[in-house]
């Protein structure tokens, strides 16, 4: 039965950063089955290397890794702003979630979770980013029209907005 789920993530590139081999393989296989191009690594250094050579739409990032803390990739600017980050951790403390979101993570998943959740989480994250970009564009456009029209022609701007 083809309900469209096989290509739900077609065209997306995803970096999975997790030191639990079985989980990393399971997530990678699930995302690939949905059409995503997936790269898996097990360390902060491996993630840093991949992020300097390839662009990713999403990074699924474990917090605790053998060679450091996944959040350090945020702190050092290794993750470009064009990559959406979804944090994963077995220790689901509120402090970690708040810090991850403050640093720019789009979502925060507590392990264990079902891989079937990922398309929903990614879709929600993409929609949130698109809404944010639309709001930024609207602000920029509003500022630009105020600049061009000035205050004396401000009433003419209203029909154009």
Phi, psi and omega in degrees: 000126180253104180255012179091350182292335182297337181240022184302331182242020181304134178088351180270142174252134186228133172255121178256119182243102180204136182275352175277104187305313183296317179295315180301315179295319180295314179296317180299312180298317181296313181294321177296322178297336178268004174100000181281153172266114191242136172240133180243136175222164186239007181218165174297317180298318178297319178295315180302317179298313180296321182291337178275341183252336183229158174257139180234141174287322180224149173235119172267112194237118174286147180282311185262113181237159185301329183250016177155195182253129181304326179299338179297334177296326173291308186301326182268000179076018181289334180265119180291154181296343179280348179264126175278133184248131174241116182279148176227140176200152174276339177260097188272046180290147180298323182299316180296319179295316180297315180296317180300316180292321178297324180282347176125002178296144180273334180202171187215116181250136178263126179281147358279147174224160180278129177304335179298342177288334188301315179300321178295314180297317180292319178297315179298319180294318179296318179296319179296318179294319179295319177297319178297316179295321179297319179295318178298318180297318179298319178295316180297317180295318179296318178296320180293318181292324177296322179296314184287322184273331183067184183280330183290334180250015183305324182292338177284338180291325185306313179294339182275337182284000000 
